[in-house]
Amino acid sequence: MENVDVIILANNVNDYHYSLTKKTIDTLLDTKYDVKFNIIIIESNTDSEYVFENCLVVKPNKKFNYAEFTNLGYSMCESEWIMVCNNDLSFEPTWFEEIMKVYKLNPNIKSFSSFEPNFHNQYYSSFYNENDNLYFGYHVPSVLTGWCYLHRKSVLDLIGGCDEQFDFYFVDNDYGKMLEYYEIPHCLVKSSIVHHVTSASHDTIPDMVTTEAGAAARKKFDDKWTNLVGKPYNYNRYTKKNKTMRICQINPGILPIPPNGWGAVEKIIWEYKQEIEKQGHVCDIKYLNEVQKGDYDVVHVHMGNLALELANRGIPYIFSLHDHHVVHFGKDSNVFKHNLEAIKKSVISFTHAEYLVDYFDDTDKLFYLSHGVNNQYFQPSEKYRKEIKLLCLANNGIGGNSTHDRKGFRFAIEAAQKLNLPITVAGPDNNMNFFNANPDLMEYSKLTILNDNPNEESVRNLYQTHTIFLHPSNLEAGHPNLTLLESMACGLPVVGTYSGSLELDGMFVTQRDSNLIAKGIQTIILDYRNFVDKSLKTAEKFSWGNIVNKMLQIYDSVTLINKEYDSQETKRLYVDSINNTEQNIIPFKERSVSPHLHFVNQPQLYLNGDYDKELRVEFYDENNVCHYGAPSKCGMWIALNRRYFTKWRARVLDGYDLLWEEQFNASEKRVFVTFDSKSLGDTLAWIPQVERFRQKHNCELVCSTFHNELLKSQYPNITFVDPGSVVDNIYALYSLGIFYNSDGSVDYNKHKNNPREIPLIQVASDILGLEFEEVKPNLPLYGIEKKKQVSIAIHSTAQAKYWNNPTGWQEVVDYVKLKGYEVVLLSREHDGYMGNFNPQGIVQHPEGPTEDILQTIQESELFIGLSSGLSWLAWGTDTPTVIISGFTDDSLEPKIGIDRIINKSVCHGCWGRHRFNPGDWYWCPDYKDTPRQFECTKTITSEMVIDVIKKYL
């Protein structure tokens, strides 16, 4: 019989948590094996009266500390097997038997975890396969599960228990690190099944499960293990020699150096020479036949055939591999074999694309050295550009086939066409072979093709006159390549392909897909200034000065090239020279994820990075309700359907480890609010809510309406743009309007409530996430003195909106005139418009801008109108406003500052019950073509109106 001491940490604060603990114990005791479990419950709730038979219950009577409470349990253990587990588990009957099978065959394994099907299959499905049962390692939680692990008592003799500085988070990670440190094997047995109710007890310790607590624990963990085993070891075998080196760059012999047009290798050699000489060394560019053995300390060659000739002549050399054809033609090709031989016969060799290091797997002499950029020459003429113009600059084709789209011209042009953006494709005249083979691309009217083999000055001008650089290449021998870095140095963010490990901030990495490239362009436009700033900083890191400085240190370490060294010694010298670099100029980054979150139309998260594991993405609202939770991977977009404001909080997790979290925060960021409606009334109802949003969030607010001229001077803290304008660098975008699905139902992804059933003002406050509050619009003051006049507006955009009493207006006008007032008709429609005639005795307001009408209203003692834009304009002034309407309920218009006349004894309020059809002038959804059509306003009498306006005249 096996004896197992089981430590269960519990906090039984209610019946639910008691039931979890009881199920853990009951299923454990149902284990089918000759085993005795001695159960020790470390109970955090000192007031708990729950009883667990045949269990030792210990109540520490102190604040919960996972590590400390576990150690308390350890101190009571005597058996050879010890298990630490949560109180929210369910054991399959054969879980222990499966572990024992493994242990008896492998007694050197001292620590075990079981498989949790729901969790492990959801988050780590790609890690496990059907044929393997045993998984070794220490990763939490894919191999080591913190909620349940079993180990031999002898493990405690080495690790000494749990580190009590970890009160909750990272106890399991620390246990795994201790196992690894003492070389104690740990194994997850997939056939051993234990179910876990994830985070079921977290609600009992809310102060310990916060993001801040997790971050603090992670720092403690990182600090501990960096100090224990992670301190970088600094080699000091070789020190930098303070001497002048004589260096020769071998001329490939194809183009002049510097090149007067296209020629990447020649340009690189020229940049090497200039920077080497700046740092006090001699650098000559010579043809191979001009070089003799012993002439130079370093001979650097850039073509495989020339390298082999140097080898035949007994001249040691450093080789740079620039030829992408080694991949295109494959490993069986002569071009690959010749370059491999050139590498093997070199002292060391460089490649300028990381993937080629692994591709040449038959040698360990090949190392990665990035390309650089001349930041003094390539600079922006204007840091932030106002017009969006796309640029491709490349020499297309491969292996003699100039129609092959290696550089991705088609993907770039199609992406531009999807976004209706101008694009320039420039390069040597060879590119026309591609376009002649793809004439459909030339049909795009906003495509400019420049095939004039641009020189350095022309290239710089292209960068300086464009906005975003596109680089969807599928094969490069230099990555990042020269044009990519040059464009970034000129302030162009990049959308393109890249698979290296260097940090390229300012580049949106994507695939060769026109839709994805278009998405990348949109992402940059929305955050344009930030991408520009990052691009310039990246270009600074990749200056030729930095690159050549690193190369010189390597040169310096191998100036012993007049001796024979085996490959391992050469590799050691290279590594030593990197470790002795005084400044880590271009650091390799760890595999990471750096999500990009924005709220343009909807919450959208792009998982940028090269984290090669499946991650979990979650979105929570302001009430901590999770609306989305699903696995995802780097390179993927996640977008939620809801488009009205929610204070979203997004999280990215690796299992239980929180990698990233961000909540909506628009402070000092650009937010764009667009008005979908052209209606004057909608605009005046909603613009105060936009200003409230700006004040609440302290954001830089940009707004597009169809009535900007009326609002600009009154809202100086809002930037007004014309509808359809492209606004860059925005963090969030919200559209104000009334939105329906294709079937006529309300689009509740865009509306929090039914817009027909709430006040018009609330439509905007709902979308913008504000509490409903009536606020008048700020309007310019044109009419300073009141006149003895009354303004009226009798026309509208549908017959249902009219006052359909045939004598109503005339009787009201007659009454007002008897009181000695002039009546001014503001409506612009002609007399008899759609069968609606103006009353007699009125003064027709002359044609003119809205500002003139506003002045007339401000000069009037009273305004009488319909449920229309002019009534909202009058409400925004201090002029008393009376609205006659039946098709809208009286809840639609403001309660303050409006006298609303409605007859609720007949059919009314159809606006709130039916979707309005603007194409049907005689729309009356309940009684069209019957005697009751428009009875809502036919039954409003002139006496009802006169009774209201008496108090103002």
FIKOLKOL-683124 format. One record per residue (C-alpha): residue in one letter; x, y, z. Coordinates in steps of 0.2 Angstrom, whole numbers, padded with zeros to 4 digits, always signed. Layout:
// residues N
aXYZ;...
// end
This chain:
// residues 953
m+0000+0000+0000;e+0006+0018-0004;n+0003+0031+0009;v+0001+0049+0003;d-0001+0064+0014;v-0012+0077+0006;i-0012+0095+0009;i-0028+0104+0004;l-0028+0123+0005;a-0046+0129+0008;n-0057+0144+0013;n-0074+0137+0016;v-0083+0154+0018;n-0100+0147+0012;d-0109+0131+0007;y-0103+0133-0011;h-0085+0132-0006;y-0089+0118+0006;s-0096+0108-0008;l-0080+0111-0018;t-0069+0105-0004;k-0081+0090-0001;k-0081+0085-0019;t-0062+0086-0019;i-0060+0074-0004;d-0074+0062-0010;t-0067+0060-0027;l-0050+0058-0020;l-0055+0044-0008;d-0064+0035-0023;t-0047+0032-0031;k-0045+0014-0037;y-0028+0009-0030;d-0021+0002-0015;v-0017+0019-0007;k-0021+0028+0009;f-0023+0046+0009;n-0020+0056+0025;i-0029+0072+0022;i-0023+0089+0030;i-0035+0104+0027;i-0027+0120+0030;e-0043+0131+0033;s-0041+0150+0031;n-0059+0153+0038;t-0056+0152+0057;d-0075+0154+0059;s-0079+0139+0048;e-0090+0126+0057;y-0090+0114+0042;v-0085+0096+0047;f-0074+0084+0036;e-0073+0066+0043;n-0057+0058+0044;c-0047+0074+0040;l-0036+0084+0050;v-0042+0102+0050;v-0029+0116+0055;k-0034+0134+0056;p-0019+0145+0056;n-0029+0160+0062;k-0018+0172+0052;k-0019+0181+0035;f-0018+0168+0020;n-0001+0165+0013;y-0001+0151+0000;a+0017+0147+0003;e+0017+0148+0022;f+0001+0138+0024;t+0008+0125+0012;n+0024+0124+0023;l+0013+0122+0038;g+0006+0107+0030;y+0023+0100+0025;s+0028+0101+0043;m+0014+0088+0047;c+0019+0076+0033;e+0027+0059+0037;s+0023+0049+0021;e+0035+0045+0007;w+0022+0054-0005;i+0016+0071-0003;m+0002+0080-0013;v-0002+0099-0013;c-0019+0103-0020;n-0033+0116-0021;n-0050+0113-0014;d-0059+0114-0031;l-0054+0097-0039;s-0062+0081-0045;f-0051+0066-0047;e-0054+0052-0059;p-0053+0035-0051;t-0037+0029-0060;w-0027+0046-0058;f-0015+0039-0045;e-0013+0022-0054;e-0008+0030-0070;i+0006+0040-0061;m+0011+0024-0051;k+0014+0015-0068;v+0026+0028-0073;y+0035+0029-0057;k+0038+0011-0055;l+0046+0011-0073;n+0055+0027-0069;p+0059+0029-0051;n+0071+0043-0054;i+0055+0054-0057;k+0051+0062-0041;s+0038+0075-0045;f+0021+0073-0055;s+0007+0082-0062;s-0010+0076-0069;f-0019+0081-0085;e-0034+0093-0084;p-0043+0090-0101;n-0053+0106-0102;f-0039+0118-0098;h-0025+0109-0106;n-0034+0106-0122;q-0041+0123-0123;y-0025+0132-0120;y-0011+0120-0125;s-0019+0109-0138;s-0004+0111-0150;f+0008+0105-0136;y+0000+0088-0133;n-0003+0074-0146;e-0012+0058-0146;n+0003+0046-0145;d+0013+0054-0131;n+0008+0051-0113;l+0023+0059-0103;y+0028+0077-0104;f+0044+0082-0095;g+0049+0100-0089;y+0044+0113-0077;h+0033+0125-0087;v+0018+0131-0077;p+0004+0126-0081;s+0007+0116-0097;v+0018+0103-0088;l+0017+0108-0070;t+0000+0111-0063;g+0000+0122-0048;w-0018+0117-0043;c-0012+0099-0040;y+0006+0091-0039;l+0013+0075-0031;h+0031+0073-0026;r+0042+0061-0016;k+0046+0067+0002;s+0064+0067-0003;v+0061+0082-0014;l+0058+0093+0002;d+0076+0088+0008;l+0083+0097-0007;i+0071+0112-0010;g+0066+0115+0009;g+0048+0119+0006;c+0040+0134-0002;d+0047+0152-0002;e+0036+0162+0009;q+0039+0179+0000;f+0026+0172-0013;d+0010+0173-0004;f-0001+0167-0019;y+0005+0170-0037;f+0021+0161-0043;v+0022+0148-0029;d+0020+0135-0042;n+0033+0144-0054;d+0045+0144-0039;y+0042+0126-0035;g+0046+0122-0054;k+0062+0132-0054;m+0068+0124-0038;l+0065+0107-0046;e+0075+0113-0061;y+0089+0121-0051;y+0091+0104-0041;e+0089+0094-0057;i+0074+0085-0050;p+0064+0078-0065;h+0045+0083-0066;c+0033+0074-0077;l+0015+0077-0082;v+0006+0060-0085;k-0008+0063-0098;s-0017+0048-0094;s-0019+0054-0076;i-0034+0065-0076;v-0039+0078-0062;h-0052+0091-0066;h-0050+0108-0059;v-0064+0122-0057;t-0053+0136-0063;s-0051+0150-0050;a-0066+0145-0040;s-0059+0152-0024;h-0052+0168-0030;d-0067+0178-0024;t-0063+0174-0006;i-0046+0183-0008;p-0049+0197-0019;d-0035+0208-0013;m-0022+0194-0018;v-0028+0191-0036;t-0026+0208-0043;t-0016+0212-0058;e-0005+0223-0047;a-0002+0208-0035;g+0003+0197-0050;a+0015+0210-0057;a+0023+0212-0040;a+0025+0193-0038;r+0032+0192-0055;k+0046+0205-0051;k+0050+0195-0035;f+0051+0179-0045;d+0062+0187-0059;d+0073+0195-0046;k+0076+0180-0037;w+0080+0168-0051;t+0091+0181-0060;n+0102+0183-0045;l+0102+0164-0042;v+0106+0157-0059;g+0102+0170-0072;k+0117+0183-0071;p+0125+0185-0088;y+0142+0178-0088;n+0154+0190-0096;y+0169+0183-0105;n+0186+0192-0103;r+0197+0181-0113;y+0200+0195-0127;t+0200+0214-0125;k+0198+0226-0138;k+0214+0230-0147;n+0218+0249-0149;k+0226+0247-0166;t+0222+0253-0184;m+0217+0239-0195;r+0220+0238-0214;i+0204+0231-0221;c+0199+0227-0239;q+0182+0225-0246;i+0182+0215-0262;n+0173+0224-0277;p+0160+0212-0284;g+0165+0219-0301;i+0148+0221-0308;l+0143+0239-0304;p+0153+0255-0299;i+0155+0259-0281;p+0146+0269-0275;p+0132+0263-0287;n+0124+0277-0298;g+0108+0268-0298;w+0101+0251-0292;g+0114+0240-0283;a+0111+0235-0265;v+0128+0225-0262;e+0138+0240-0269;k+0129+0252-0258;i+0133+0241-0243;i+0151+0240-0247;w+0152+0259-0249;e+0143+0262-0232;y+0155+0250-0224;k+0170+0259-0231;q+0164+0276-0225;e+0160+0270-0208;i+0176+0260-0206;e+0187+0275-0211;k+0177+0287-0199;q+0183+0275-0185;g+0201+0277-0190;h+0204+0262-0200;v+0211+0260-0217;c+0198+0253-0229;d+0201+0250-0248;i+0189+0243-0261;k+0199+0232-0273;y+0196+0219-0286;l+0201+0202-0281;n+0216+0201-0293;e+0223+0217-0284;v+0224+0208-0267;q+0239+0198-0261;k+0241+0187-0246;g+0247+0198-0231;d+0242+0214-0238;y+0227+0217-0226;d+0222+0212-0209;v+0205+0208-0215;v+0198+0204-0232;h+0180+0204-0233;v+0172+0197-0249;h+0153+0198-0254;m+0152+0185-0269;g+0153+0166-0267;n+0163+0163-0282;l+0176+0177-0277;a+0177+0169-0260;l+0182+0152-0267;e+0195+0160-0278;l+0202+0168-0262;a+0203+0151-0254;n+0212+0144-0269;r+0225+0158-0267;g+0227+0154-0249;i+0220+0171-0243;p+0210+0170-0227;y+0193+0180-0229;i+0177+0185-0221;f+0162+0181-0232;s+0145+0190-0233;l+0131+0180-0240;h+0119+0192-0250;d+0112+0179-0263;h+0093+0175-0260;h+0094+0162-0275;v+0101+0150-0262;v+0084+0148-0256;h+0075+0150-0272;f+0084+0136-0281;g+0086+0125-0266;k+0099+0115-0258;d+0103+0104-0272;s+0107+0119-0283;n+0125+0124-0288;v+0122+0141-0281;f+0118+0134-0264;k+0133+0122-0264;h+0145+0136-0270;n+0140+0147-0256;l+0140+0134-0243;e+0158+0130-0248;a+0162+0148-0247;i+0156+0149-0230;k+0165+0133-0224;k+0182+0139-0231;s+0180+0157-0223;v+0186+0162-0206;i+0168+0167-0202;s+0154+0172-0213;f+0139+0184-0211;t+0122+0183-0217;h+0110+0198-0217;a+0094+0188-0215;e+0092+0177-0199;y+0083+0163-0207;l+0098+0159-0218;v+0108+0154-0202;d+0097+0139-0199;y+0095+0136-0218;f+0114+0133-0219;d+0113+0119-0206;d+0128+0110-0212;t+0140+0124-0205;d+0141+0134-0189;k+0152+0147-0196;l+0138+0158-0202;f+0132+0172-0191;y+0119+0186-0192;l+0124+0204-0195;s+0110+0216-0199;h+0110+0229-0213;g+0110+0247-0208;v+0105+0265-0214;n+0113+0281-0217;n+0103+0292-0205;q+0113+0308-0210;y+0107+0306-0228;f+0090+0298-0226;q+0080+0310-0215;p+0062+0316-0216;s+0059+0333-0224;e+0043+0334-0215;k+0040+0323-0200;y+0021+0321-0201;r+0013+0321-0218;k-0005+0326-0221;e-0008+0316-0236;i-0008+0297-0236;k+0003+0291-0251;l+0009+0273-0252;l+0026+0268-0259;c+0034+0252-0265;l+0052+0253-0270;a+0060+0237-0276;n+0068+0227-0290;n+0055+0214-0294;g+0058+0196-0301;i+0069+0182-0296;g+0081+0170-0304;g+0080+0177-0322;n+0061+0178-0321;s+0057+0197-0320;t+0038+0193-0320;h+0039+0184-0303;d+0031+0195-0289;r+0045+0192-0276;k+0042+0210-0269;g+0023+0208-0268;f+0018+0223-0280;r+0001+0215-0283;f-0003+0213-0264;a+0002+0231-0262;i-0008+0238-0276;e-0023+0228-0272;a-0022+0234-0254;a-0021+0252-0260;q-0036+0250-0271;k-0046+0243-0257;l-0043+0259-0247;n-0044+0270-0262;l-0027+0277-0258;p-0013+0283-0271;i+0002+0271-0273;t+0019+0273-0281;v+0029+0258-0287;a+0047+0263-0291;g+0063+0254-0296;p+0073+0249-0311;d+0065+0248-0329;n+0066+0229-0326;n+0049+0231-0316;m+0040+0235-0332;n+0041+0216-0337;f+0031+0212-0322;f+0018+0225-0326;n+0017+0220-0344;a+0013+0203-0338;n+0000+0209-0326;p-0009+0223-0336;d-0024+0223-0324;l-0014+0231-0311;m-0011+0246-0322;e-0030+0250-0323;y-0030+0257-0305;s-0031+0276-0308;k-0021+0280-0293;l-0006+0270-0297;t+0010+0279-0302;i+0024+0268-0310;l+0042+0275-0310;n+0054+0264-0319;d+0068+0276-0321;n+0081+0267-0311;p+0082+0280-0297;n+0098+0286-0290;e+0101+0289-0271;e+0094+0307-0272;s+0078+0301-0281;v+0076+0287-0269;r+0077+0299-0254;n+0065+0311-0263;l+0052+0297-0265;y+0053+0292-0246;q+0051+0311-0242;t+0036+0313-0252;h+0026+0297-0247;t+0018+0292-0231;i+0019+0273-0228;f+0031+0260-0236;l+0024+0243-0242;h+0036+0229-0242;p+0026+0212-0244;s+0042+0202-0250;n+0042+0183-0249;l+0061+0181-0251;e+0076+0192-0245;a+0094+0189-0242;g+0094+0205-0231;h+0081+0207-0218;p+0078+0221-0213;n+0083+0226-0231;l+0090+0243-0236;t+0074+0251-0242;l+0064+0246-0227;l+0077+0254-0215;e+0079+0269-0227;s+0061+0272-0227;m+0060+0272-0208;a+0074+0284-0207;c+0064+0296-0218;g+0049+0294-0206;l+0039+0281-0216;p+0030+0267-0205;v+0031+0250-0214;v+0018+0237-0218;g+0026+0221-0224;t+0033+0204-0220;y+0047+0201-0208;s+0052+0185-0198;g+0067+0190-0189;s+0070+0192-0170;l+0076+0210-0170;e+0064+0224-0163;l+0057+0234-0178;d+0045+0246-0169;g+0036+0256-0182;m+0033+0241-0193;f+0016+0232-0195;v+0022+0214-0198;t+0009+0205-0209;q+0008+0192-0223;r+0007+0193-0242;d-0012+0196-0242;s-0020+0211-0249;n-0034+0212-0235;l-0021+0210-0221;i-0010+0223-0229;a-0025+0235-0230;k-0028+0231-0212;g-0010+0236-0208;i-0012+0252-0218;q-0027+0257-0208;t-0019+0253-0192;i-0005+0264-0196;i-0016+0278-0202;l-0026+0277-0185;d-0010+0279-0175;y+0001+0288-0188;r+0011+0299-0177;n+0015+0286-0165;f+0021+0274-0179;v+0032+0288-0186;d+0040+0291-0170;k+0044+0273-0168;s+0050+0271-0186;l+0063+0285-0183;k+0069+0278-0167;t+0071+0261-0175;a+0081+0269-0189;e+0093+0277-0176;k+0097+0259-0168;f+0101+0253-0186;s+0113+0267-0191;w+0128+0261-0201;g+0139+0268-0187;n+0131+0255-0175;i+0132+0241-0187;v+0150+0244-0193;n+0155+0246-0175;k+0149+0229-0171;m+0157+0222-0187;l+0174+0230-0182;q+0174+0222-0165;i+0172+0205-0174;y+0185+0210-0186;d+0196+0214-0171;s+0193+0197-0164;v+0198+0188-0179;t+0213+0198-0185;l+0222+0181-0181;i+0216+0175-0198;n+0233+0172-0203;k+0232+0156-0192;e+0221+0141-0194;y+0206+0139-0182;d+0193+0126-0182;s+0175+0131-0183;q+0172+0129-0164;e+0186+0141-0160;t+0180+0153-0173;k+0163+0153-0166;r+0169+0155-0148;l+0179+0171-0154;y+0163+0178-0162;v+0153+0175-0146;d+0166+0182-0135;s+0167+0198-0146;i+0148+0200-0144;n+0149+0198-0126;n+0163+0211-0124;t+0153+0224-0134;e+0152+0239-0124;q+0135+0243-0129;n+0122+0231-0135;i+0118+0240-0151;i+0104+0230-0158;p+0098+0218-0145;f+0089+0202-0150;k+0072+0202-0141;e+0065+0187-0132;r+0049+0180-0139;s+0036+0192-0134;v+0019+0199-0137;s+0015+0217-0139;p-0003+0219-0142;h-0010+0234-0151;l-0027+0240-0144;h-0039+0253-0152;f-0057+0257-0152;v-0060+0263-0169;n-0078+0258-0173;q-0076+0244-0161;p-0064+0237-0149;q-0050+0229-0159;l-0034+0220-0153;y-0020+0215-0164;l-0008+0202-0156;n+0008+0209-0162;g+0024+0199-0158;d+0032+0182-0160;y+0026+0173-0145;d+0025+0155-0152;k+0012+0148-0140;e-0007+0149-0140;l-0013+0163-0130;r-0030+0168-0122;v-0038+0185-0126;e-0052+0192-0114;f-0062+0207-0115;y-0071+0214-0099;d-0083+0228-0097;e-0083+0241-0084;n-0094+0229-0073;n-0080+0216-0074;v-0092+0205-0085;c-0082+0195-0098;h-0089+0197-0115;y-0076+0188-0125;g-0063+0174-0120;a-0055+0163-0133;p-0038+0156-0138;s-0028+0166-0151;k-0011+0168-0158;c+0001+0181-0163;g-0003+0189-0180;m-0022+0188-0177;w-0035+0201-0175;i-0049+0201-0162;a-0063+0212-0164;l-0079+0213-0154;n-0096+0218-0162;r-0102+0231-0150;r-0099+0248-0156;y-0106+0259-0143;f-0095+0265-0129;t-0090+0253-0116;k-0075+0255-0104;w-0067+0239-0111;r-0053+0230-0102;a-0043+0218-0113;r-0031+0205-0106;v-0019+0193-0114;l-0014+0177-0104;d-0002+0163-0106;g-0012+0150-0096;y-0014+0158-0079;d+0001+0170-0082;l-0006+0188-0087;l+0006+0194-0100;w-0003+0211-0104;e-0018+0221-0099;e-0025+0237-0104;q-0041+0247-0101;f-0049+0260-0111;n-0040+0277-0107;a-0043+0291-0120;s-0034+0304-0110;e-0024+0315-0121;k-0027+0304-0136;r-0037+0308-0152;v-0055+0302-0152;f-0065+0304-0168;v-0084+0306-0167;t-0094+0306-0184;f-0112+0311-0186;d-0121+0299-0198;s-0136+0310-0199;k-0137+0326-0209;s-0152+0332-0199;l-0150+0349-0191;g-0160+0343-0176;d-0150+0328-0173;t-0134+0338-0174;l-0140+0351-0161;a-0146+0337-0150;w-0130+0327-0150;i-0116+0340-0151;p-0117+0344-0132;q-0115+0326-0128;v-0099+0325-0138;e-0092+0340-0128;r-0097+0331-0112;f-0087+0316-0118;r-0072+0326-0122;q-0073+0334-0105;k-0075+0317-0096;h-0061+0308-0105;n-0049+0323-0107;c-0046+0318-0125;e-0042+0327-0141;l-0058+0326-0149;v-0061+0327-0168;c-0079+0328-0175;s-0087+0328-0192;t-0104+0335-0194;f-0114+0342-0209;h-0116+0359-0199;n-0098+0363-0194;e-0099+0382-0198;l-0113+0384-0185;l-0103+0375-0172;k-0084+0378-0174;s-0083+0395-0165;q-0094+0388-0150;y-0084+0373-0147;p-0066+0379-0148;n-0059+0363-0140;i-0066+0352-0153;t-0058+0350-0170;f-0071+0350-0184;v-0068+0341-0200;d-0079+0338-0216;p-0088+0322-0217;g-0078+0309-0226;s-0061+0316-0220;v-0047+0304-0216;v-0041+0307-0198;d-0025+0299-0193;n-0018+0294-0176;i-0035+0291-0168;y-0038+0280-0153;a-0057+0278-0154;l-0071+0282-0166;y-0089+0282-0163;s-0103+0285-0175;l-0119+0295-0170;g-0135+0290-0179;i-0150+0278-0179;f-0144+0262-0186;y-0154+0247-0192;n-0150+0229-0198;s-0154+0224-0215;d-0170+0216-0209;g-0176+0232-0202;s-0173+0228-0184;v-0163+0240-0172;d-0144+0236-0173;y-0141+0233-0155;n-0122+0232-0158;k-0123+0251-0161;h-0137+0255-0149;k-0138+0252-0130;n-0157+0255-0131;n-0170+0256-0144;p-0167+0273-0152;r-0186+0275-0156;e-0191+0273-0138;i-0179+0285-0129;p-0176+0304-0130;l-0166+0310-0146;i-0153+0317-0134;q-0151+0300-0126;v-0147+0292-0143;a-0130+0301-0142;s-0127+0299-0123;d-0130+0280-0125;i-0118+0278-0139;l-0105+0289-0130;g-0107+0280-0113;l-0114+0295-0104;e-0128+0297-0091;f-0143+0305-0100;e-0143+0323-0097;e-0152+0337-0107;v-0139+0350-0112;k-0143+0364-0124;p-0131+0367-0139;n-0119+0382-0138;l-0124+0393-0152;p-0117+0410-0158;l-0127+0425-0153;y-0132+0436-0168;g-0149+0443-0163;i-0146+0455-0148;e-0162+0464-0147;k-0179+0457-0147;k-0192+0462-0160;k-0211+0461-0159;q-0211+0446-0170;v-0215+0427-0169;s-0206+0415-0180;i-0214+0399-0187;a-0208+0384-0197;i-0223+0374-0205;h-0213+0363-0217;s-0204+0347-0215;t-0198+0331-0223;a-0213+0320-0222;q-0232+0323-0221;a-0233+0314-0205;k-0222+0328-0197;y-0234+0342-0203;w-0248+0350-0193;n-0262+0342-0203;n-0276+0353-0197;p-0280+0362-0213;t-0285+0378-0204;g-0273+0377-0189;w-0259+0388-0195;q-0270+0401-0202;e-0280+0403-0186;v-0264+0404-0175;v-0256+0417-0187;d-0272+0427-0187;y-0272+0427-0168;v-0253+0432-0167;k-0256+0446-0179;l-0271+0453-0169;k-0259+0454-0154;g-0248+0466-0165;y-0234+0454-0169;e-0226+0451-0186;v-0226+0433-0191;v-0210+0427-0200;l-0210+0410-0209;l-0193+0402-0208;s-0196+0387-0219;r-0187+0387-0236;e-0200+0377-0245;h-0211+0386-0258;d-0229+0389-0255;g-0239+0374-0259;y-0224+0362-0256;m-0231+0344-0258;g-0249+0351-0256;n-0245+0361-0240;f-0249+0380-0242;n-0242+0394-0232;p-0254+0404-0221;q-0259+0421-0227;g-0252+0437-0218;i-0234+0430-0215;v-0217+0438-0220;q-0207+0425-0229;h-0189+0424-0223;p-0177+0427-0237;e-0165+0413-0243;g-0149+0413-0234;p-0138+0403-0222;t-0143+0394-0206;e-0135+0408-0196;d-0147+0421-0203;i-0162+0410-0197;l-0154+0409-0180;q-0153+0428-0179;t-0171+0429-0183;i-0176+0416-0170;q-0165+0425-0157;e-0174+0442-0161;s-0191+0434-0160;e-0202+0433-0144;l-0208+0416-0148;f-0205+0401-0160;i-0218+0389-0166;g-0213+0374-0176;l-0214+0355-0179;s-0203+0341-0173;s-0189+0347-0185;g-0172+0354-0185;l-0178+0372-0184;s-0187+0368-0167;w-0171+0361-0160;l-0162+0377-0166;a-0174+0388-0157;w-0173+0377-0141;g-0154+0381-0142;t-0158+0399-0140;d-0167+0408-0126;t-0182+0411-0137;p-0198+0401-0130;t-0201+0387-0141;v-0218+0378-0145;i-0218+0361-0154;i-0233+0354-0163;s-0231+0335-0166;g-0241+0319-0165;f-0230+0306-0174;t-0217+0308-0161;d-0221+0305-0142;d-0217+0320-0131;s-0202+0310-0123;l-0192+0313-0139;e-0189+0332-0137;p-0182+0340-0122;k-0193+0343-0107;i-0184+0359-0102;g-0187+0374-0112;i-0200+0367-0124;d-0219+0368-0124;r-0225+0352-0132;i-0243+0351-0140;i-0249+0333-0143;n-0266+0324-0143;k-0264+0308-0134;s-0282+0303-0135;v-0280+0297-0153;c-0266+0287-0162;h-0249+0295-0159;g-0231+0291-0157;c-0229+0280-0172;w-0211+0285-0173;g-0207+0275-0158;r-0217+0259-0164;h-0212+0258-0182;r-0196+0261-0192;f-0198+0277-0202;n-0198+0275-0221;p-0191+0292-0228;g-0195+0286-0246;d-0214+0286-0242;w-0220+0304-0241;y-0237+0299-0235;w-0230+0287-0222;c-0243+0283-0209;p-0239+0265-0203;d-0255+0263-0193;y-0269+0271-0204;k-0262+0276-0221;d-0276+0277-0234;t-0290+0277-0221;p-0300+0292-0214;r-0289+0291-0199;q-0273+0295-0208;f-0263+0308-0199;e-0276+0310-0185;c-0262+0313-0173;t-0261+0331-0179;k-0277+0333-0188;t-0285+0333-0171;i-0274+0346-0163;t-0284+0362-0164;s-0279+0380-0165;e-0287+0383-0148;m-0275+0370-0140;v-0260+0380-0148;i-0267+0397-0144;d-0270+0392-0125;v-0251+0388-0124;i-0244+0403-0133;k-0255+0416-0124;k-0242+0416-0109;y-0228+0422-0121;l-0238+0436-0130;
// end
